Amino acid sequence: MNIDEIAKKLAGLGLPGIILVVLAVASAGSNAAIVAALTAAGGPLGILGGIGLLGLVGVVGDTVGAYGIEAILKAVYSERTKNESIRALVKEINDLPISDELKTKLTTHVESATHTATESEVSEEPRTVEIVYEDEEVAVEA
């Protein structure tokens, strides 16, 4: 069996299968060690949780493969800019274990997301601002 045949068989297993193979190699092929690792990974759900985690890893891996890690990270950080400070997100991006090129792209994307407004945010109508002092109400148009 040559390396190409091994690579084809590993590719057929998908990401969960590869993780299982790594567990088997790390445990020297011991079934008890593989079961213990799956049980530990499953947390309170035990071995069923570990097997479910392998399935989840497969789904996430397929999604990342379909869209690309850059597109997924940009979408996640675009959503997070709505609720979190840009400075904190940029610091987090710089601490990620990814390439400098991807860090630069994400930082540029996050910083540019704050300067653009969607059509729903830009309104042609004047806004009415209501200022309330204790029992008094005053309406001011801006």
C-alpha positions in Angstrom: 0.0 0.0 0.0 1.5 3.3 -1.1 1.0 6.8 0.3 -1.6 7.7 -2.4 -3.8 4.8 -1.5 -3.6 5.8 2.2 -4.5 9.4 1.4 -7.5 8.3 -0.7 -8.8 6.2 2.1 -8.3 8.9 4.7 -10.0 11.5 2.4 -13.0 9.2 2.2 -13.4 9.1 5.9 -13.8 12.9 6.1 -12.8 15.1 9.0 -14.5 13.0 11.8 -12.8 9.9 10.5 -9.5 11.6 10.4 -10.0 12.7 14.1 -10.8 9.1 15.0 -7.7 7.8 13.2 -5.6 10.4 15.1 -7.2 9.2 18.3 -6.4 5.6 17.3 -2.7 6.4 16.5 -2.3 8.5 19.6 -3.6 5.6 21.8 -1.4 3.0 20.0 -4.5 1.3 18.6 -6.0 0.5 22.0 -9.8 0.3 21.8 -10.1 1.2 25.5 -8.1 4.4 25.0 -10.2 5.4 22.0 -13.4 4.8 24.0 -11.9 6.8 26.9 -11.0 9.7 24.6 -14.5 9.7 23.0 -16.1 9.6 26.5 -14.0 12.5 27.7 -14.8 14.5 24.5 -18.5 13.8 25.1 -18.4 15.5 28.5 -21.6 14.8 30.5 -23.1 12.9 27.6 -20.3 10.3 27.6 -19.4 8.3 24.5 -22.7 9.2 22.7 -21.7 12.9 23.1 -18.2 12.1 21.8 -19.7 10.4 18.7 -22.1 13.3 18.3 -19.2 15.7 18.5 -17.5 13.8 15.7 -20.7 14.3 13.6 -20.8 18.0 14.5 -17.2 18.4 13.5 -18.1 16.9 10.1 -20.9 19.3 9.6 -18.8 22.3 10.6 -16.0 21.1 8.4 -18.2 20.7 5.4 -19.6 24.2 5.9 -16.2 25.8 6.2 -15.1 23.8 3.1 -18.0 25.1 1.1 -17.7 28.8 1.9 -14.1 29.2 3.0 -12.8 30.2 6.3 -12.3 33.8 5.3 -16.0 34.3 4.3 -17.2 32.6 7.5 -14.9 34.7 9.7 -16.0 37.9 7.9 -19.7 37.0 8.4 -19.1 36.3 12.1 -17.2 39.5 12.8 -19.7 41.5 10.8 -22.4 40.3 13.1 -20.3 40.9 16.2 -19.6 44.5 15.2 -23.3 45.2 16.0 -22.8 44.5 19.7 -19.1 44.7 20.5 -16.5 47.5 20.2 -14.3 47.6 17.1 -11.1 47.9 19.3 -11.9 44.7 21.2 -12.6 42.8 18.0 -9.4 44.0 16.3 -7.4 42.9 19.4 -9.1 39.5 19.3 -8.4 39.2 15.5 -4.7 40.0 16.1 -4.5 37.3 18.8 -6.0 34.6 16.6 -3.7 31.8 15.4 -4.2 32.7 11.7 -2.0 34.1 8.9 -1.0 37.7 8.9 -2.7 38.2 5.6 -6.0 36.9 6.9 -5.6 39.1 10.0 -5.2 42.1 7.8 -8.2 41.2 5.7 -10.4 40.7 8.8 -9.2 43.9 10.5 -9.9 45.9 7.3 -13.3 44.3 7.0 -14.2 45.0 10.6 -13.0 48.6 10.5 -14.8 49.3 7.2 -18.1 47.7 8.5 -18.4 50.6 11.0 -18.2 53.3 8.3 -20.9 51.9 6.1 -24.6 52.1 6.9 -27.3 49.9 5.3 -30.3 51.5 3.6 -32.6 50.7 6.5 -30.3 52.7 8.8 -30.3 55.8 6.6 -33.7 57.4 6.7 -35.0 60.3 4.6 -37.6 61.3 7.2 -36.7 63.7 10.1 -36.6 62.0 13.4 -38.6 63.1 16.5 -36.6 63.1 19.7 -38.5 63.2 22.9 -36.8 64.6 26.0 -38.5 63.8 29.3 -37.8 65.8 32.5 -39.6 64.2 35.5 -43.3 64.9 34.7 -42.7 67.2 31.8 -42.6 66.1 28.1 -41.1 68.1 25.3 -40.9 67.0 21.6 -38.0 68.3 19.6 -37.6 67.6 15.8 -34.1 67.0 14.5 
